[in-house]
Amino acid sequence: MKTAAELRQLLRNIDHRPYPAYKDTRGAYQFPGYVLSIDHVQGDPFAAPSKVSVRVGGRQAGFPPRLYAMPCQRVALQDALTRRFGALAGKVSFQAKGSGHSGLVSVSRCGQQVLERTACGLNPDSGEVLLRLEVGFPANGRTINARELEKILFDLLPRCVEGALMYRSWDGAQLRGVADLAEDQQYIRDSLPGLGLCAFVADGSVLPRASGVSALPMAGAVPFQSPPELSVTLELPNRGKITGMGIRKGITLVVGGGYHGKSTLLKALELGVYNHVAGDGREYVITDATAVKIRAEDGRSIQSTDISMFINRLPNGKDTACFTTEDASGSTSQAANVVEAMEAGAGLLLMDEDTSATNFMVRDELMQRVIHRDMEPITPFLERIEELYRVHGVSTILVAGSSGAFFHAAHCVIQMDRYVPRDITALAKEEARAFPSDPSGLAPAAGIREGRRPQGDRRAQPGDRVKVKPMGRDGVSVNRDTIDLRYVEQLVDGEQSAALGCCLAYAGRHLMDGTATVRQIVDRLDGLMEEKGLSALWDCGAGALPLARPRRQEIFACFNRDRGLNIR
């Protein structure tokens, strides 16, 4: 390993030389208290910034083990370090006089959710901290401006390292709060099954967001207050007693007038599968970790999926027990989304009639009189919703504002009234008696077809280089093939999309042999990330992209939407 002094001298030697001479700086350098590694040098000032990492030994970093004793606490601490480093880098980062990305210093930008990322890792055994960042090596045209890089590496970067990656620079109480919050959130999530709940929303939570383009809490919003009938009190390890609304397993209907907060509540529950940072307002909105948001998705591809639970007797005679299409309709796509969510292990479905296909959800009595059941290949979700819970153990939380057809099936009806929830189950059931349901005598579904197997991926052969290009939360491109993820609504970060692309590439290189099922492949990918960390996905031929960990449900969703796979 070289010394910092040697790096300084090297920079002075290559100053004013052609830009490719920057590649001589690759390697590790010992700085006071940490090791700086220049891992990848950009080819020119207009290319993606150079990749740099900082490694601080456990003794130098000094973070007490109690702050990362649990996996959820370790992820929360890593998240806090990344945020602090990013904030400091934002203050000191400057656009050096020069071309391209000259002077850029950046780390992963964290949102309101706490995610495991390759940006920062803390070794639970040694306490060592590793932080990865990008630096735009300065240039004038395509000529090296090493004096500016010297300022970044020897002045600005050390201040960020000291301020973010050394425990002595932190308020110990602040970091204890981060660890305690993570432990309490995990405690609630672990407690849900034993309490018979699929979700919990704490009193005082702030659910509305500042705007449609801001994830920050809305100032002056109505704090959440549980209806007395649904109120649950928990004793948390750190905060102590907390009271809120417990949503029981089964079928829950959320109703109310427009703009009263129905979809706002559902959105909070969608994202309740993740922990949130303090101050978000949804810190104690906790949902079953396997919950999946279901919606219609016109035009998506479907491969060998058993949708016969909902769609049968097609006029063209096509087999719906092994259904494939390149351009699904709204109802067909929603049927596939439900079945695929079940295959992914979902114990809770979240649905909003605003983003659902009407003919998939319900058929009213008049329509059934005019178009007889024998002429309709779609079995509405309404007629399967109770079976999903009773037979398959899958609960549903459904937002409805125009159709009362689900009142008969609902176990609980919550009315949102000016953002205040009210339990109106008894009233809804009483009124529903005036509109008797039509028992159809529908035979139970035969179950869903499992064991779908990808037959290989032509884009990711062993030894080949794979180009993975994330497109924010909208999708990811793998060797120019785009996987559309716009409607996978529980993706919250573009780095998760990058990780999904790497999952596909890794599976194509190492796991797809024509015998492994989609479930087995996803299990192996999930286990790989759990055992070796996200960076293990870099062994996919795509390089060291910044990654954030997706849930297994989103990995399934990505595989199911990839037109480049041949799933049978």
Secondary structure, 3 states (H helix, E strand, C coil): CEEHHHHHHHHHHHCCCEHHHHHHHCEEEEECCEEEEEEECCCCCCCCCEEEEEEECHHHHCCCHHHHCCHHHHHHHHHHHHHHHHHHHHHHCCCCCCCCCCCCEECCCCCCECCCECCEEECCCCCCEEEEEEECCCEECCEECHHHHHHHHHHHHHHHHHHHHCHHHCCHHHHHHHHHHHHHHHHHHHHCHHHCEEEEEECCCCCCEEECCEEEECCCCCCCCCCHHHEEEEEECCCEEEEEEEEECCEEEEECCCCCCHHHHHHHHHHHHCCECCCCCCCCEEECCCCEEECCCCCCCEEEECCCCCECCCCCCCCCCCEEECCCCHHHHHHHHHHHHHHCCCCEEEEEHHHCCHHHHCCCHHHHHHCCHHHCCECCHHHCHHHHHHHHCCEEEEECCCCCHHHCCCCEEEEEECCEEEECHHHHHHHHCCCCCCCCCCCCCCCCCCCCCEEEECCCCCCCCCCEEECCCCEEEECCEEEECCCCCCCCCHHHHHHHHHHHHHHHHHCCCCCCCHHHHHHHHHHHHHHHCHHHHHCCCCCCCCCECCCHHHHHHHHHHCCCEEEC
